[in-house]
Every structure is written in structure tokens, then in C-alpha cells.
Amino acid sequence: MNNKAIGGYFELEIPFKESSCQHDDFIALNSARNCLEYILRAKKRSKIYLPYYTCDVILEPIKKLNLDYEFYDVDFNLEPLFDYSHIKEDEFFLYTNYFGIKDNFIKTLIQKIPQNIIIDNAQAFFSPVIRNISQFYSPRKFVGVADGGFLYTDKKLDQELEKDESYQRMSHLLKRIDLSAEQGYTDFSENDKSLENQPIKRMSNLTKRILSGIDYEKIKTSRRENFHFLHENLKEKNFLPIELSEESVPMVYPFRTNAKHLKKKLTDERIYCATYWPNVLHWCDESKNAYFLTKEIIAIPIDQRYSIEEMKKIINHIKDIV
């Protein structure tokens, strides 16, 4: 019998369902970057190959462990420009499932380097697990939680992990409901920064509780419908080739364009598109494809908060410029 408090003030009425989380069979940690650190610690290797086109937080666990690393470029299909025969037995190769649209390619890639590959599914929360392949996921890229990460790996760390606490990172989520997206943005930035250099911990009770009550099938349906509607209307103007597998559930609609003022136009209309990733412009120059992908891809929101009506609004604003 547990010693849970009875009576007193009420808590938030967050639905809770046993074993209803999208990644029940995974190791639940406090962030995606710490999922990567867990893999690196558990499967000790001498070096890791990373794409230029990725988030700078990926370097945090690598530098923490003093692991040797080397960047590689990708082509305009978001696929590595790399000779896989150069990878040694004791080296890792990290590939990002960009925007949640590269599931088909990953099936081919893992056949080439099954013992070396790590899949970064931070942008592909619903991509199915590939057995015997290390991979990690970030729920906060897809739903309203402040932290958390899911890890699948066949090698476990032999240590007891402390449990994280998330209540102090929730202000931006609450302000967005009570005030506005704009008024919560400073808190979002501060809470995001608070994840830096955190030790590996187990996922907090709060994050687990929120994730347990989410209707994931509804999210999948909404994201797919919105993505396909945008693609039907924008594919002729989109410089990025897209081939979506039936099982893929994208994070955003990546629209590659040379219309320099489009993102500002959308922002002026309160359509906020994240930049993936500004650090790339410091890591490389115009000799790399990653530089142009960073400058030219606009990440259009397609998530479960929105319907086809919002997608029509987005399309109309884009067609005014492109």
C-alpha cells in the first residue's frame, strides 16, 4: 500500500491511463539529448559522425563525454553524403529522421550500417521502433510537455537514475492557455534553456502523467491530414522532394523556398514557424547543402491543434508571395 495523501487541495485534472503512453516499452528519461548520452555511455565507442544539419544540443552529451566527432553533409533529399565504408567497428553514425518524413530511407540505411547507427527520432515521435537499433524520441516536439525523452536500446546502464521534476518548467504551457502564445514565449525560452547540461534522470511524474492521457490516434490522424492537404496544394512550389511512407507522422510540413520574406510574412500573420537550426549557419558555409537547407526550409505547423481551415489560411498567405 502506498502512502499517497488523502484529502486536501485538488490537483490539476489531468487524465491518467495505465500503459497508454505512445512509447510504453522504452526507457523514459528527462530529455532526448540525455537519451543520446545514455546510448553513448552504455555502448562505449571512440567516435561519432554527425550531420551538419542538426540541432546544436546534440553536441552537449558528446562534449560531456569527450567523444571524438566529425560532421557530414546531406543532399537535398536530406540523405547523407557519406562513404559508409569509412566507419570503423567502434564508431557511431547518427542520422536524423528529418521532420518525421525519412522513415523509408532509414529502412535502407540500417541495412548498410546496422551495428553503428543511432537514429535521432526527435522529430519523428510516432516512427515505429526498429528492433536492435538504438533510437530516441522527444515528446515535447509533438505535444504539450516541458521535457522528457524516450529511448530504445539493447544495452542498459548499470546504475540507478534519479527521477526528474518538471513543475518548474511548466509556466509557458500554462501562460499559453491563460494569456497568449506571445506572452508565454519568454518563459518557453527560459524553460528550454533549463534543460541544458542536466544529468540523465528518469522522466518526471508530471510529464508521464500528461503523456498518459493523450489521444495519440487522433494526433496521428490530424497531423497526416494537415500534412497531405498542404502538400497537395504546395508540392509544385516546394523545392524539397517529399516521399512520405504510410506509417509516417510528420512533425511539420517542410517547405523549401527561395522567397526570402515568406517567414516574416507568416510571422506577421501570427503563424509561427520554427527555424531548424540556426546553429548550422555557424557550423558551415555555403559550400555545404546544410547551409541552404537551414536558410530555405520553412517549418509550417501541421499539428493536432489545427484543422484544414488553418491550413487553407496558411496556403493563402504563402501563395500571396511564392
TATACOR-V879791 format. One record per run of one state. SS is the DSSP state (alpha for helix, beta for strand, coil for the rest). FROM is the first residue (numbers start at 1). LEN is the number of residues. Records with the same first field share a line. If there is no record, write none. Layout:
SS->FROM-LEN / FROM-LEN
This chain:
coil->1-26 / 30-1 / 43-4 / 52-6 / 65-3 / 75-5 / 82-2 / 87-4 / 97-1 / 101-2 / 113-4 / 122-12 / 138-1 / 142-6 / 153-10 / 164-3 / 170-1 / 179-2 / 194-8 / 203-2 / 213-3 / 235-17 / 257-5 / 269-11 / 284-5 / 302-6 / 322-1
beta->27-3 / 31-1 / 47-5 / 68-7 / 80-2 / 91-6 / 117-5 / 134-4 / 148-5 / 163-1 / 202-1 / 252-5 / 297-5
alpha->32-11 / 58-7 / 84-3 / 98-3 / 103-10 / 139-3 / 167-3 / 171-8 / 181-13 / 205-8 / 216-19 / 262-7 / 280-4 / 289-8 / 308-14
